[in-house]
């Protein structure tokens, strides 16, 4: 994921877990968007999205999941309910993901990726 974003001209921050990403945001790391997995160790994408919303209500979030198909799955519905602009299922079509990022309001040049989403 990080390599894909770099090739597209973005400057992503990549973290191995959601708590580290939240800590960086709390320290003032400026980002234009968050790309996160739904299923992660320690803190799932739903809780991560809720935590982001408490501190940065308008920050665009895009979620990626390898699990359970369509938006009807409870986790995917929860991601959308807590503010994910879009939920992609793995394997993610790179062009679709990049288009979604480019369409985000205020998209400039940095994207926060939580590190649990890796390019294959």
CORBELKA-V455009 format. One record per backbone hydrogen bond with DSSP energy under -1.0 kcal/mol. NH is the residue of the N-H (numbers start at 0). CO is the residue of the C=O. E is the energy in kcal/mol with one decimal. If there is no record, write none. Layout:
nh=NH co=CO e=E
nh=NH co=CO e=E
This chain:
nh=4 co=0 e=-2.4
nh=5 co=1 e=-2.4
nh=6 co=2 e=-2.7
nh=7 co=3 e=-1.4
nh=8 co=5 e=-2.2
nh=9 co=4 e=-2.5
nh=10 co=108 e=-2.6
nh=12 co=110 e=-1.8
nh=14 co=112 e=-1.4
nh=20 co=16 e=-1.5
nh=21 co=17 e=-2.6
nh=22 co=18 e=-2.6
nh=23 co=19 e=-2.3
nh=24 co=20 e=-2.3
nh=25 co=21 e=-2.6
nh=26 co=22 e=-1.7
nh=27 co=24 e=-1.3
nh=28 co=23 e=-2.4
nh=31 co=109 e=-1.5
nh=33 co=59 e=-2.2
nh=34 co=111 e=-3.1
nh=35 co=61 e=-2.5
nh=37 co=63 e=-1.8
nh=42 co=40 e=-2.4
nh=44 co=37 e=-3.8
nh=47 co=43 e=-2.4
nh=48 co=44 e=-2.6
nh=49 co=45 e=-2.4
nh=50 co=46 e=-2.5
nh=51 co=47 e=-2.4
nh=52 co=48 e=-2.5
nh=53 co=49 e=-1.5
nh=54 co=50 e=-1.1
nh=55 co=51 e=-3.6
nh=58 co=55 e=-1.5
nh=61 co=33 e=-3.1
nh=62 co=85 e=-2.7
nh=63 co=35 e=-2.5
nh=64 co=87 e=-2.6
nh=72 co=69 e=-1.7
nh=76 co=72 e=-2.6
nh=77 co=73 e=-2.5
nh=78 co=74 e=-2.5
nh=79 co=75 e=-2.1
nh=80 co=76 e=-2.8
nh=81 co=77 e=-2.3
nh=82 co=79 e=-1.3
nh=83 co=78 e=-2.9
nh=84 co=60 e=-3.2
nh=87 co=62 e=-3.1
nh=89 co=64 e=-3.1
nh=96 co=92 e=-2.4
nh=97 co=93 e=-2.6
nh=98 co=94 e=-2.2
nh=99 co=95 e=-2.3
nh=100 co=96 e=-2.3
nh=101 co=97 e=-2.6
nh=102 co=98 e=-1.7
nh=103 co=100 e=-1.4
nh=106 co=103 e=-1.7
nh=111 co=32 e=-2.9
nh=112 co=12 e=-3.6
nh=113 co=34 e=-1.3
